[in-house]
């Protein structure tokens, strides 16, 4: 690895570690003020942000990148104002650190309290979404963590412009600008160095992007990782489901934004209701521009359904494609999800509460839903203001990773001279 790049990364790590001690002691009001000033700077620099993003979009088109990636990359005025709005929502969240989450006393008179504390320094490695730069910075500041951001090369210009706004807001709040740092290079060796050689500076790394990025982070990191590999989200249509509700949910879950991790990828339909809904549902999906890949049973009901192969059940399309399978009952649906799902988000459409309860209890995913779209799998929709990803692991955070999930805890023990016998 280039010595200059190595030196740059070490300097970034040291600055992040040094500033983390000060940020952890700063009041919630001061942290909120920094976030407000950043949101203000974002709104005041729309022209600069759009110009930077246009350079990224032009480069992406020249490289023939996919339409779904370009959609994730694109900024417009609406998305920029939404970024600023999400930051302001984050300030409304109760202070996630320095809170007593549990308290109890012992027979010997000791009083024990569990206190929420920042994780420390968070490294975030992500791909095409410029909004992650904003969301991650705001969530880390809110939770008292410093952050090192390494965005994708395709969003390099957008991220630099957003980072300018971050620094402007932080400076106006009179905080140390190194609480939020952006790795200022496209060099992929920077990612490898973060993962393998910065464990003395970074406490946890969060990958946000495609399967190849997340797998690389999970394979190479010598630092704890919070994240998910894929979003293979299912919708099971129970035989008690109302068709109008089913149609509305599935069209939204698949077609609202096909390239996000909460987009539905597989529909499982109970065989008792298949004759009544498969043909009509296929018509609606076809009209919406969605390709359908189904098993032989599903194909019997519509000419719009192409034959699915086994790989389709484990594919995250991130496109206007969905797989469809007819299942015998809820038990088979649960087994299918256990075999092919990614532990992200799965939903049941049913007017039968007993069936819904069974599904929610037995599906082992980070997010399980009843009668709603999988595209609600989002920290903003959960009232967190924003998220830096969806965690599908079972250690530490699970589901949307917001400010509260970026904390740990310590125990404070109070006595009046007790000694252990």
C-alpha positions in Angstrom: 0.0 0.0 0.0 1.2 3.5 -0.8 2.9 5.1 2.2 1.2 8.4 1.7 -2.2 6.8 1.8 -1.3 4.7 4.8 -0.1 7.9 6.6 -3.3 9.7 5.6 -5.5 6.9 7.0 -3.6 6.8 10.3 -3.9 10.5 10.7 -7.7 10.2 10.1 -7.9 7.4 12.6 -6.0 9.3 15.3 -8.0 12.5 14.8 -11.2 10.5 15.1 -10.1 8.7 18.2 -8.8 11.9 19.9 -12.0 13.9 19.1 -14.2 11.0 20.3 -13.3 11.7 23.9 -14.5 15.3 23.7 -17.7 14.5 21.8 -18.8 12.0 24.3 -18.8 14.8 27.0 -20.7 17.4 24.9 -24.3 18.0 25.9 -27.3 16.9 23.9 -28.2 20.5 23.1 -24.8 21.2 21.6 -24.9 18.0 19.6 -28.4 18.9 18.3 -27.2 22.4 17.4 -24.4 21.0 15.2 -27.0 18.8 13.4 -29.3 21.8 12.9 -26.5 23.9 11.5 -25.5 21.1 9.1 -29.1 20.8 7.9 -29.1 24.6 7.4 -25.9 24.3 5.4 -27.3 21.5 3.2 -30.3 23.7 2.3 -28.1 26.8 1.7 -25.9 24.9 -0.7 -28.4 23.1 -3.0 -26.8 24.5 -6.2 -23.4 23.2 -5.2 -24.8 19.8 -4.3 -26.7 19.5 -7.5 -23.7 20.4 -9.6 -21.5 17.9 -7.8 -24.1 15.2 -8.2 -24.5 16.0 -11.9 -20.8 15.2 -12.3 -21.3 11.8 -10.6 -24.4 11.1 -12.7 -22.5 11.9 -15.9 -19.7 9.6 -14.9 -22.1 6.8 -14.0 -23.8 7.1 -17.4 -20.5 7.1 -19.2 -19.6 3.9 -17.3 -23.0 2.3 -18.2 -23.9 1.7 -14.6 -27.4 0.2 -13.9 -30.5 2.4 -13.7 -31.1 1.2 -10.2 -27.7 2.3 -9.1 -28.1 5.7 -10.8 -31.5 6.1 -9.0 -29.8 5.6 -5.7 -27.0 8.0 -6.7 -29.3 10.8 -7.9 -30.0 13.9 -5.9 -32.7 16.5 -6.7 -34.1 19.3 -4.7 -36.7 17.1 -3.1 -34.2 14.6 -1.9 -31.8 17.3 -0.6 -34.6 18.9 1.4 -35.6 15.4 2.6 -32.0 14.9 3.8 -32.1 18.1 5.8 -35.5 17.3 7.2 -34.3 13.8 8.3 -31.5 15.5 10.2 -33.9 17.8 12.1 -36.0 14.8 13.0 -32.9 13.2 14.5 -32.5 16.1 16.9 -36.0 15.4 18.3 -35.0 11.9 19.4 -34.3 11.8 23.2 -30.6 11.8 24.1 -29.4 8.2 23.5 -26.3 8.5 25.7 -25.8 9.1 29.4 -29.2 7.6 30.2 -29.9 5.2 33.1 -31.4 2.2 31.3 -31.6 0.0 34.4 -31.2 0.5 38.1 -31.3 -1.8 41.0 -30.0 -2.3 44.6 -28.4 -5.3 46.2 -29.0 -6.7 49.7 -25.6 -5.3 50.8 -26.7 -1.8 49.9 -24.8 -1.4 46.6 -26.7 0.5 44.0 -26.1 -0.6 40.4 -27.0 1.5 37.3 -26.6 0.7 33.6 -25.7 3.8 31.6 -25.8 4.2 27.9 -22.5 5.4 26.3 -21.2 6.0 22.7 -19.5 3.2 20.9 -16.6 5.5 20.1 -15.4 5.7 16.5 -17.5 4.3 13.8 -16.3 3.5 10.3 -18.9 3.6 7.6 -18.2 2.1 4.2 -20.9 2.6 1.6 -21.6 2.8 -2.1 -23.8 5.0 -4.2 -26.2 6.8 -1.9 -25.0 10.3 -1.1 -27.8 10.7 1.6 -25.9 8.1 3.7 -23.2 10.8 4.2 -25.7 13.0 5.8 -27.7 10.4 7.7 -24.5 8.7 9.1 -23.0 12.0 10.3 -26.2 13.2 12.0 -26.8 9.8 13.7 -23.2 9.6 14.9 -23.1 13.1 16.3 -26.5 12.5 18.0 -25.2 9.4 19.7 -21.8 11.0 20.7 -19.7 9.0 18.2 -17.1 10.3 15.8 -17.3 8.8 12.3 -15.0 8.0 9.4 -16.9 8.0 6.1 -15.7 6.1 3.0 -18.2 6.5 0.2 -18.2 4.8 -3.1 -16.2 6.1 -6.1 -19.4 6.6 -8.1 -20.6 9.2 -5.5 -17.2 10.8 -4.8 -18.1 14.3 -6.0 -21.5 14.3 -4.2 -19.9 13.1 -1.0 -17.2 15.8 -1.1 -19.9 18.5 -1.5 -22.0 17.1 1.4 -18.9 16.9 3.6 -18.3 20.6 2.9 -21.7 21.2 4.4 -21.0 18.9 7.4 -17.8 20.8 8.2 -19.5 24.1 7.8 -22.3 23.2 10.3 -19.9 21.6 12.8 -17.6 24.7 12.6 -20.6 27.0 13.2 -21.5 24.9 16.3 -17.9 25.4 17.5 -17.2 21.7 17.6 -14.1 19.8 16.4 -14.4 19.3 12.7 -12.7 15.9 13.0 -15.7 14.4 14.6 -16.9 13.7 11.0 -14.2 12.8 8.4 -14.5 11.7 4.8 -11.7 9.6 3.3 -10.6 11.9 0.5 -9.7 9.3 -2.1 -11.2 6.8 -4.6 -8.3 4.4 -3.9 -9.8 1.0 -2.9 -6.7 0.3 -0.8 -8.2 2.8 1.7 -11.0 0.3 2.4 -8.7 -2.6 2.9 -6.5 -0.5 5.3 -9.6 0.6 7.3 -10.7 -3.0 7.7 -7.3 -4.7 8.4 -5.2 -2.1 10.1 -7.3 0.5 11.9 -8.7 -1.6 14.8 -6.8 0.6 17.2 -8.8 3.6 16.0 -12.2 2.3 14.8 -14.6 0.5 17.3 -17.2 -0.8 14.8 -17.6 -0.7 11.0 -20.9 -0.5 9.2 -21.1 -1.5 5.5 -23.9 -0.2 3.4 -24.1 -1.3 -0.2 -24.3 -4.3 -2.5 -23.6 -7.9 -1.6 -19.9 -7.8 -2.8 -19.1 -4.8 -0.6 -20.8 -6.3 2.5 -19.1 -9.7 1.9 -15.7 -8.0 1.6 -16.2 -6.1 4.8 -17.4 -9.2 6.7 -14.5 -11.3 5.3 -11.7 -8.7 5.8 -12.6 -6.8 8.9 -10.6 -7.1 12.1 -13.3 -4.8 13.7 -16.8 -5.8 14.7 -19.3 -5.4 11.8 -22.9 -4.2 11.9 -24.8 -4.8 8.7 -26.7 -7.1 6.3 -25.6 -9.1 3.2 -28.9 -9.1 1.3 -32.5 -8.0 1.4 -34.4 -11.0 0.1 -37.8 -9.9 1.4 -40.9 -12.0 1.1 -44.6 -11.4 1.2 -46.8 -14.3 2.1 -50.5 -14.0 1.0 -52.6 -16.0 3.4 -55.9 -17.5 2.1 -57.8 -14.9 4.2 -56.2 -11.9 2.5 -58.3 -9.2 0.9 -57.3 -8.8 -2.8 -57.4 -5.0 -2.9 -55.2 -4.8 0.2 -52.9 -7.5 -1.3 -52.6 -5.7 -4.7 -51.9 -2.3 -3.0 -49.2 -3.8 -0.7 -47.4 -5.9 -3.3 -47.3 -3.1 -5.9 -45.8 -0.8 -3.4 -43.4 -3.3 -1.9 -42.0 -4.2 -5.3 -42.4 -1.1 -7.5 -42.2 2.0 -5.3 -38.4 1.7 -5.4 -37.1 -1.5 -6.8 -33.4 -0.9 -5.9 -33.7 -0.7 -2.1 -33.0 -3.5 0.3 -36.6 -3.4 1.6 -38.1 -4.1 -1.8 -40.1 -7.4 -2.0 -38.4 -10.1 -4.1 -40.6 -13.1 -3.6 -44.4 -13.5 -3.3 -45.7 -16.7 -1.6 -49.4 -17.3 -2.3 -51.6 -19.8 -0.4 -53.0 -22.4 -2.8 -56.5 -21.9 -1.4 -56.6 -18.3 -2.7 -54.4 -18.7 -5.8 -57.3 -19.3 -8.3 -58.9 -16.1 -7.2 -55.9 -13.7 -7.2 -52.9 -14.9 -9.2 -54.2 -13.9 -12.6 -55.4 -10.5 -11.4 -52.2 -9.9 -9.5 -50.1 -10.9 -12.5 -52.1 -8.4 -14.7 -51.4 -5.6 -12.2 -47.7 -6.4 -12.0 -47.4 -6.6 -15.7 -49.1 -3.2 -16.2 -46.7 -1.8 -13.7 -43.7 -3.0 -15.7 -42.7 -5.9 -13.4 -41.4 -9.2 -14.8 -42.7 -12.2 -12.9 -40.9 -15.6 -12.5 -43.1 -18.3 -11.1 -43.2 -22.0 -10.3 -45.3 -24.3 -12.5 -48.4 -23.8 -10.3 -48.3 -20.1 -10.6 -47.8 -20.3 -14.4 -51.1 -22.1 -14.7 -52.9 -18.9 -13.9 -51.2 -16.4 -16.2 -49.3 -16.1 -19.4 -47.3 -13.2 -17.9 -45.5 -15.5 -15.6 -42.2 -16.9 -16.8 -40.6 -20.1 -15.4 -38.6 -19.7 -12.3 -35.4 -21.6 -11.6 -34.2 -22.5 -8.1 -31.8 -19.6 -8.0 -34.7 -17.2 -8.3 -35.8 -18.0 -4.8 -32.4 -16.7 -3.4 -32.0 -13.7 -5.7 -32.1 -10.1 -4.6 -33.2 -8.6 -7.9 -33.1 -4.9 -7.0 -35.0 -4.4 -10.2 -38.6 -4.7 -11.6 -38.5 -8.5 -11.3 -40.3 -10.6 -8.7 -40.6 -14.4 -8.1 -43.9 -16.0 -7.2 -44.6 -19.4 -5.7 -47.8 -21.2 -4.7 -47.5 -22.8 -1.2 -49.7 -25.3 0.5 -50.1 -23.3 3.7 -48.5 -21.0 6.1 -46.2 -23.7 7.4 -44.7 -24.2 3.9 -44.4 -20.4 3.5 -42.4 -20.2 6.8 -40.1 -23.1 5.7 -39.5 -21.4 2.4 -38.5 -18.1 4.1 -36.3 -20.0 6.5 -34.5 -21.7 3.6 -34.2 -18.8 1.2 -34.6 -15.6 3.2 -31.9 -13.3 4.3 -33.3 -12.4 7.7 -34.1 -8.8 6.6 -37.9 -8.2 6.3 -40.8 -10.5 5.6 -44.6 -9.7 5.6 -47.8 -11.6 5.8 -51.1 -10.3 4.3 -53.9 -11.8 6.2 -57.2 -11.0 7.9 -56.7 -13.9 10.3 -55.0 -12.8 13.5 -54.0 -16.3 14.5 -52.2 -16.8 11.2 -50.5 -13.4 11.6 -49.4 -14.2 15.1 -47.9 -17.5 14.0 -46.0 -15.8 11.1 -44.6 -13.1 13.4 -43.6 -15.6 16.1 -41.9 -18.1 13.7 -40.2 -15.9 11.1 -36.7 -15.3 12.3 -36.0 -12.0 10.6 -35.0 -8.6 11.9 -38.3 -7.1 10.8 -41.6 -9.0 10.5 -44.7 -7.3 9.2 -48.5 -7.8 9.0 -50.6 -6.2 6.4 -48.1 -3.6 5.2 -45.4 -3.0 2.7 -41.8 -4.3 3.2 -40.6 -0.9 2.0 -41.4 0.4 5.5 -38.2 -1.3 6.6 -36.5 2.0 7.1 -35.2 3.9 10.1 -37.0 7.1 9.0 -40.3 5.2 8.8 -39.7 3.8 12.2 -39.4 7.3 13.7 -35.6 7.2 14.0 -35.1 10.1 11.7 -32.7 8.1 9.6 -30.6 4.9 9.7 -27.2 3.9 8.6 -28.4 0.5 7.6 -30.5 -2.6 8.5 -28.7 -5.1 10.7 -29.7 -8.7 10.2 -27.3 -10.2 12.8 -28.3 -11.0 16.3 -25.4 -9.5 18.2 -25.8 -5.8 19.3 -28.1 -4.1 16.8 -30.9 -5.7 14.8 -33.2 -4.1 12.3 -32.8 -0.3 11.5 -29.6 1.1 12.9 -30.4 4.5 14.3 -28.9 6.7 17.0 -30.0 4.4 19.9 -28.4 1.4 18.2 -25.1 3.2 18.0 -24.6 3.0 21.8 -23.2 0.5 24.2 -23.4 0.6 28.0 -21.4 0.5 31.2 -22.3 -0.2 34.8 -21.9 2.3 37.6 -21.8 0.8 41.0 -22.3 3.0 44.1 -21.5 2.0 47.6 -20.7 3.5 51.0 -17.7 1.4 52.0 -18.8 -2.2 51.2 -16.1 -4.8 50.8 -16.7 -8.3 49.4 -16.6 -11.1 52.1 
